[in-house]
Amino acid sequence: MKEIDVRGLSCPEPVLMLKEALEANKNDTYKILANEAHTVKNLKNFAETHGKKADIKELGAEYEVTVS
C-alpha cells in the first residue's frame, strides 16, 4: 500500500496527485491522508468514477481514504 499525504493542500491538487498515482500504477492500493472533508469527498468521487473503491476512516480531525 502506497501513502499519499494531501493534508494542507487545496483542490484540485489532491485529486491530481491521486490521478498521477493511478496512472503510474492502477493496480496499487493507496492510503491518502487528508484533513478537509471536501477534499475527501472529491477524492472519493474521483476514485469511484474511475472504477476504484474508496473507503473513508475519520481519525479525529483528519481522514484516511483507502483507494483500491
Buried (B, 14 or more C-beta within 10 A) or exposed (E): EEEBEBEEBEBEEBBEBBBEBBEEEEEEEBBBBBBBEEBBBBBBEBBEEEEBEBEBEEEEEEBBBBBE
